[in-house]
Amino acid sequence: MMINGPGGAPQVDFSVTSQDCDVFPGTQLKNCPKIGDDIEACQSKGKTILLSIGGATYSEGGFKSEEDAKAGAKLMWETFGPAQANSNALRPFGNATLDGFDFDFESPVTHMATFANELRTLMDQDTSRQYFLTAAPQCPYPDQADKDILNGPVSVDAIFVQFYNNYCGVNNFNADASSSQYNFETWDNWAKTVSQNKKVKVLLGVPADTTAASTGYVPAAKLAEIIEYTKKFESFGGVMMWDVTQGYANTGFIESVRKALGDIATGTAKPEAAPTATAAPNTTEAPAPLMSTSTSMSTKTSTTKKATATTMVTSTSSSSATMIDQNKPANDADDANAPANGSDPTTSDQSTNSDGKESGEDLLSKGPLNLVGQDLLGLLHGLRQANTIASGLKTSLRKGSVLRRARRMAALH
């Protein structure tokens, strides 16, 4: 991924969604008007679409100067924001307008706060709609790669903290908060005392299945317990999943998370009082973590590469367009080159019973299994009838045999 790519255009990997796209001549930017149609279709259903910048493949390291950073922001805005009549920028999604940008940097970058603030300025000039800036830090606090954005003068609307592949992941949650390494409280404190936007929402980022991350996956029942604990924090804004193909393949997982979120999924929840936390001074310097002492940061990697999309409860791919429920931005930033799982969330039947597994009755109502089921039932019914007939014949034969014996004995006498 490059903001200033060959030919003066961004170089962005839209993952498997762009496999059939042509490339604009002289650039490495793909021309994907069909993705633009999909974006507008999703937006018409209340979804918010963000473009994630950075990821494991980002190699520019930021910008050489503040002027370059501002020029980069202008280029990204003209490429993915609202179409502008006086712009010569190439637009991979046609006239479709993204709802904002997400920052997912995995190594330190320069002048990124200037870049983000310039994007915010450009977005605020368009009063016709609301735009979003978000970030996807890893859970060790402070996040070294995104710290200039998170701890500086940039107003972000939400962060999607990756609580996996690290010591502070959800797999290390302990109901006894005094001994838990799961550090959502630290990020809630950041939201209250450090973030430029004190109304910022912090989303709980989790792997959507066992192979979605190196470490950090927890079953839906355990995650429900963690969500219930996390609801106590005022900044809690929902759940982000990496990634959507894993989520849909993990039958019942997304549904269980939605159920655990309850009213938060509809934006009507009233959070309980948060556990007492010592507030740090409101400065641009990050406060010391409240719940963990380790300052090590693990590079986020994914053991499998997946495509991106989403739910509210959602997920995204680095350097790719991301769908999330309106006013609930979400992101995950793993490998940008994510192949699709093959399951189509728009067409797959997600009928499940209470334990997330399809019942036998449901299975018999689907496809070839229906034919097999009907044949088996018919065969069983036929065998029962045959057994009844055989029993009748056996009884009749017995009666006939007794009658013949009686006649023979009568004849002898």
N, C-alpha and C positions, 0 to 999 in steps of 0.2 A: 504494500500500500504506500502510495506517495501522494502528497498534496500537489507538489510541483513536479509532475511526471513528464515523460517525453512529449514533445510537441506543445508544451505549455498547458497541458490539461492534466487533471488528477489521474492517477493510476489506482483504480479501486477494484478489488475482487468482490463481486457480488455472489460468490459461492456458486452452488449448483444452479441457482436461478438464472445464471447468465451463460450457461453452456451453449445455447443456440444463438447468442448475440454476436453480431459483427463488431469489428473494432473501427472506430473513427480513423480514417487515413492519417498516417503520420503521428499517431498517438498510441497509447496502450489503454485508452478509455473505451469501454464497451458501450455500444449503442443498443439499448434494451427497451424499446417502446412498450413491449408487452408487460414488462415489469411496471412501467408507468401506469398502464391500465389496471394492473392488480392493486397498485398503491391507491389509486383513486377509488376502486371498488371497496377496499378495506376502510378507507377514510369515510366513505358513505355509510358504513356500518358502525361508526363511532370509534374506530381504531386510530391510534397515533403511530406514525411511522418515523423512526429516527435513523440516521446514518451513523454507524459507529466508526470512529476515526482512531487508527492505531492498530493494536493487536500484535500478535507474535511476528507478523511479517513486516511491520512498519520499520523502515530503515533510515529515514531522513535525519532522525535525532532532533527534530524541531526546526528552528529557523536561525539564519545567521544574524538577523537584526530585528528590531521591532518593526521597521518598515516592511521587511519581508513577511513578517507575521501578519501584518494588516493586509498586505496584498494577497496572502494566502487565504485569509478569511473572506475577502471580497471574491476571490476565484471560486471558493466552495459555495458561497451564497448564490452567485450567479449560475453555478452549475446545478445546484440541487434545491435552491430556494425558488421563489416565484419567478416566472419567466419575465425578463426585462427587454423591452423593445430596443434599447440602445446597447445591448450586450452582444459580444461575439462569442461568448462561452458556449462550448459544446454541451448539450444536455442529454445524458443517457436515458432519462425517463420522460423525454418529451416535455409537455407542459405540466406534468405532475409536480406538485410541490411537497417536499418533505416537511415534517412538523418540527424538525430540530436536529441536533447533533449530540452524539455521545462520545465521551473521551475515554479510551481504554489503552493507556500506554503501559508497556511492560518494562520499560527502561527509562531513565531520566531523559527529558527533552528540554530544549531551550526556547525561551520566549513564547511558551505555550499559553501563559496567562494573557499576554497581549493578544494572541490569536483568538482565544476564547472571548475576551472582552469585546473585541471588534465584531465577532459574530453576534454577540448579545446586542451591540449597538445597531447593527444592520437589521436584526430581527425586530427590535423594538420600534424601528421606523415604519414597519408594516403593522398598522393597527387593525387590519381586517380580520386577523386571527391570532391565536396564541401559539407561540413557539416555545420549545424547551431546549435547555442545555442540561445534560446529565453526565455522569462519570461512573466508571466501573472499577473501583479500587479493589485490591486484595485485602483480606481482613487484618493482616498485621498492621498495627498502627504505630507511627504514621505511614501512609503509603508513599514510598519514595518516588515512584514514577509520576504520580498525579499530584504531588504535594503543592506545586506552584498554583494549580487550579483550585484545589480543595482548601488550602490554607491561605490563599491570597485574596485579591479583590474581585474574584469572579463570583457572580451570583448563579449558582446552579439550582435547578428545580428538584432534582432527585439524584441519589447515588444508588447503585446496585452492587452492594458489597459482596464479594465472592467468598462466602463462608465455606470454602473447601480447598483442598490441596495445601492446607496450612494447619498449624497447631491450634488455631483459633476457630476451626471449622465446626459445623453443627454436629459432627460425629464426636466431638469432645464436650458436648453440652452436658452439664450436670445440674439437676434441679436445685442443688445447693449452690446458689450463686457465688458464695464465698470461695468455692473451690473449682468453679467452672472456668475453662479456658475460652469458651465461647464468649466473644467480647462485643456483643451488640451494644452493651451499656457504654462502652468506650465510644462507639460511633454515635450513639444518641447524645453523649456529652459533646462530641464534635459539633453536632447539629445545633446545639443550644449555645455553645460558647465560642466557636471558631468560625463556622460557616458564615459567609457574607449574607446568605439568605437564612434567616432564623426559622423560616417555615419549610425548609428543605425536608423532603421525605427520604427515609432510609429504607431500602428494600432488602429483604433477606434473600441472598443468592444461594441456590442449592443445586447440586447435580440432580437431574431428573431420572437417572437410573444408575445401576451399579457400574456401568462402563463409561459413564459420561465424564468422569474425572478420575484422577489417580487415587484420591482419598476424599472422603467427606459425604458419601451417600448415606442417607438414613432412610429406613422404610417410612411409609406414609403415617403410620400410627405414632412412631417416634417423632416425626416432624410436626405432627399435630400438637404434641406436648410442647415442643420448642416454640411453635407459633403462639400458643396460649401464653407462654411466659413472655414472649417478645411483645405481645399486644400491650403490655403495661407501659411501654415506652411511647411517649407522645410523638416521636418522629417516625415511628413504624408506619410504612406505607404499603406493605404487601410482600409478595414473594416473586422472585425472579428465578427462572429455571434455565439451566443449560443442559440440553437444548430441546427444541420442540419435538424433533423426531424421536429423541429418547423418551420424552414425556408421553407421547402417544403410543409408543411401543410398550411402555410400562403400564399395563392396563389398570385403570382405576386410580392411578397416582394423581393426575391433575384434578380429577373429581374430588378426591379426598382432601387435597390441599384447599380447594375452593370451599369445601364444607368447613374445614378448620378455620379458614379466614372469617367465615360468617359475614357479619355486617360490614367488615372492612372491604370486602369485595365490591360492595355497592356504595362505599363511601359514607356510610351512616353510623359507623361505630364510634363510640365515645370511649377513649382509652382510660384504663384505670390509672390510679396514681403510680408513677414509676418508682422503682426502688431508689432510695436516697443515694445521690452521687455528689461528690465534691466538685463544685463548678470551678473550672480553670479560668484565669483572666481572659477577657475577650481581646486577644491580640492576633496578629498574623502568624505567630508561632504556635505550633501544635502543642496541646497539653500532654502531659504524661499519660499513658494508658491507665485506665481505672482498674482493669481486671487482669492484665497480663504484663509481664516484665520483659519478655523477649522482644528484641528489636530486629530479629532476623526476618528476612523476606524471602519467600520461596517463589521462584518463577512459576507462573501458572501455566500448566500444560494440560492437554486433554489426551487420554489414552485412545479415544476414538474421535474422528472428525465428523461432525454432523452439520446438517443444514440448519438454517435459522428461520425462525418465525415466532409464533407466540400466542400467549393468552395473558390474562391479567397478572397474576401468576404468569410469568412469561419468560422469554429467552431471546437471545440475539447472538449473532455471529460478528466477530471483529470485522470492521470494514464492510459491513453489509447492511442493507435496509432491514429494519426491525419493526415488527408489528406488536403493539400492546394496546390494552384497553384505554379508552380516552381518559385523560387526566391521571393515568397511572403508568407513566413511562417505565420501561424496564429494559435491562440489558445484561448480557453476559459477554465477555470477551475471551473466547478461546481462539483456536486456530481458524483463520479466515477461510481456508480452503476446505470447507466442510461438505462432504458428499451427503446426498439425501439418504434417508433410511429406507425409502420405498413405500412407506405408509403414507397415505393421503389423508390428512386430518379432515378435509372437507367432505370426503366421501365415505370414510370408514365408519362402520357401525360400532358404536361404543357401548352397546348394551351390556350391562354387568349386573351381578347380584351384589349383596352387601359386602362380600369379601373381595370384590374386584374381579371375579372370575365369571366367565359366561356359564350360565346354567345349562343343563342337558337339554331342557326344553328349547332354549334359545338356539343351541347348536343344531337341533333337528329342524329348525325352521329356516336354515340357511343353505343355499347352494346345493352341491352334490350330496352333502350330508342328509339333506331332506329326502332325496331319492333312496339313499341307503337306509335311512330310518324307516321310511314307509315300507320298503321291501321287507325289512326285518320284522316290523310289526305285522305285516300281512302274513309272513311265513309263520310267526308264532300263533296268529289267529287260526291259520289253516291247520297247524299241528294240533291245536286244541280241539278243533272240529273233528279232525281225523281220529283223535283219541276217543272222543265221545262216540263216534260211529263204531269204532272197533270194540268198545266196551259193550255197545248194544248188540253187535253181531255175536260177541262172545256169549252174552246172556242168552240170546236166541238159540245159539247152537247147543248150549247146555240144556235148555228146555226141550229142544228137539231130540237130543240124545236120550234124555230121561223118558220121553214119550215113546220112543221106539223100543226101549228096553221093556217098558210096561206092556206094550203090544206083543212082544215076543214071549214074555212070560205068560200072558193070557192065552196065547195060542198053544203053548205047551200043556197048559192045564185043560 
